[in-house]
Amino acid sequence: MAFDGTWKIDRNENYEKFMEKMGINVVKRKLASHDNLKLIITQEGNKFTVKESSTFRNIEVVFELGVTFSYSLADGTELTGTWSLEGNKLVGKFKRVDNGNELNTVREITGGEMVQTYVYEGVEAKRIFKKE
């Protein structure tokens, strides 16, 4: 699968505004903008393993396509939702546990980069990763 591999954050687009809309305080937003995030993604059939390592934490997230699971963002925001494969895109549909608001995300490979797009309450942001 095209997502397999090690991906290192290269740049962000509108990420600060997105985090502000999510309710993340200014100090955490500044730190998160420079978190040196690295993702190691492996896929076996419908099962994905994503190892996240950053300035703030190192975690492993395992999920199956179409199966609801829980996930915590680095700031502690709890989410539940699913990932699905739509064509060549991984599409995540999540709800915040605290307020029920939707957070949607899409991962796609474009021009050798992995672009992760987030949409929350009408604010869109992108995090662009390069393969290591």
C-alpha positions as CSV (number, residue, x, y, z in Angstrom):
1,M,0.0,0.0,0.0
2,A,1.2,3.5,-0.8
3,F,0.9,4.6,2.8
4,D,3.4,2.1,4.1
5,G,6.7,3.6,5.3
6,T,8.2,6.3,7.5
7,W,6.8,9.8,7.0
8,K,8.4,13.0,8.6
9,I,6.4,16.2,8.9
10,D,7.7,18.8,6.3
11,R,5.3,21.7,6.6
12,N,1.8,22.8,7.8
13,E,-0.9,24.9,6.2
14,N,-3.4,26.7,8.4
15,Y,-2.6,24.4,11.2
16,E,-2.5,27.1,13.9
17,K,-6.0,28.3,13.0
18,F,-7.3,24.7,13.0
19,M,-5.8,24.1,16.5
20,E,-7.3,27.4,17.7
21,K,-10.7,26.3,16.5
22,M,-10.2,22.9,18.3
23,G,-9.8,24.9,21.5
24,I,-6.0,24.3,22.0
25,N,-4.4,27.0,24.0
26,V,-1.7,29.3,22.5
27,V,1.3,27.7,24.2
28,K,0.3,24.2,23.0
29,R,-0.4,25.5,19.5
30,K,3.1,27.1,19.2
31,L,4.7,23.8,20.5
32,A,2.5,21.6,18.2
33,S,3.5,23.7,15.1
34,H,7.1,22.4,15.7
35,D,6.4,18.9,17.0
36,N,8.8,17.1,14.6
37,L,6.0,14.4,14.0
38,K,7.1,11.2,12.4
39,L,4.6,8.5,11.4
40,I,5.5,4.9,10.6
41,I,2.6,3.3,8.8
42,T,2.2,-0.4,8.0
43,Q,-0.8,-2.1,6.5
44,E,-1.7,-5.8,6.6
45,G,-5.0,-6.3,4.8
46,N,-7.6,-4.1,6.5
47,K,-5.4,-3.6,9.6
48,F,-3.2,-0.5,9.9
49,T,-0.6,0.2,12.5
50,V,0.6,3.8,12.9
51,K,3.5,4.6,15.2
52,E,3.6,8.3,16.0
53,S,6.6,9.9,17.5
54,S,6.9,13.6,18.2
55,T,8.3,16.1,20.7
56,F,5.3,15.3,22.9
57,R,4.7,11.6,22.8
58,N,5.3,8.2,21.3
59,I,2.3,6.0,20.7
60,E,1.1,3.2,18.6
61,V,-2.4,3.2,17.1
62,V,-3.8,0.1,15.6
63,F,-7.1,0.2,13.7
64,E,-9.1,-1.8,11.1
65,L,-10.9,-0.1,8.2
66,G,-14.5,0.5,9.1
67,V,-14.2,-0.5,12.7
68,T,-14.9,2.2,15.4
69,F,-12.0,2.9,17.8
70,S,-11.0,5.5,20.3
71,Y,-8.1,7.9,20.0
72,S,-6.6,10.7,22.0
73,L,-5.0,13.7,20.4
74,A,-1.7,15.0,21.8
75,D,-3.6,17.7,23.7
76,G,-5.8,15.1,25.4
77,T,-8.9,15.6,23.3
78,E,-10.7,12.2,23.1
79,L,-12.2,11.0,19.8
80,T,-14.1,8.0,18.5
81,G,-14.5,7.1,14.9
82,T,-13.4,5.1,11.9
83,W,-11.0,5.1,9.0
84,S,-12.1,3.9,5.6
85,L,-10.3,3.5,2.3
86,E,-12.0,5.5,-0.5
87,G,-10.1,5.0,-3.7
88,N,-6.5,6.0,-2.9
89,K,-7.5,8.0,0.2
90,L,-7.7,7.1,3.8
91,V,-10.7,8.9,5.2
92,G,-11.2,9.4,8.9
93,K,-14.6,10.4,10.4
94,F,-14.3,11.1,14.1
95,K,-16.4,12.7,16.8
96,R,-15.1,14.5,19.9
97,V,-16.2,12.7,23.0
98,D,-16.5,16.0,25.0
99,N,-18.9,17.9,22.6
100,G,-19.9,15.6,19.8
101,N,-18.4,17.8,17.1
102,E,-17.0,16.1,14.0
103,L,-13.4,16.1,13.0
104,N,-12.8,14.7,9.5
105,T,-9.4,13.9,8.1
106,V,-8.0,12.5,4.8
107,R,-4.6,11.1,4.1
108,E,-3.6,10.9,0.5
109,I,-0.3,10.5,-1.4
110,T,0.3,13.3,-3.8
111,G,3.5,13.8,-5.7
112,G,5.5,11.6,-3.4
113,E,4.2,13.4,-0.3
114,M,1.5,12.3,2.2
115,V,-1.0,15.1,2.7
116,Q,-3.1,14.9,5.8
117,T,-6.1,17.3,5.7
118,Y,-8.2,18.1,8.7
119,V,-11.6,19.8,8.8
120,Y,-13.2,20.9,12.1
121,E,-16.1,23.3,12.3
122,G,-15.4,24.7,8.9
123,V,-11.7,25.3,9.3
124,E,-9.3,23.2,7.1
125,A,-5.7,22.6,7.7
126,K,-3.0,20.4,6.1
127,R,0.1,18.7,7.4
128,I,2.4,17.6,4.6
129,F,4.8,14.7,5.2
130,K,7.8,13.5,3.2
131,K,8.9,9.9,3.1
132,E,12.2,9.2,4.9
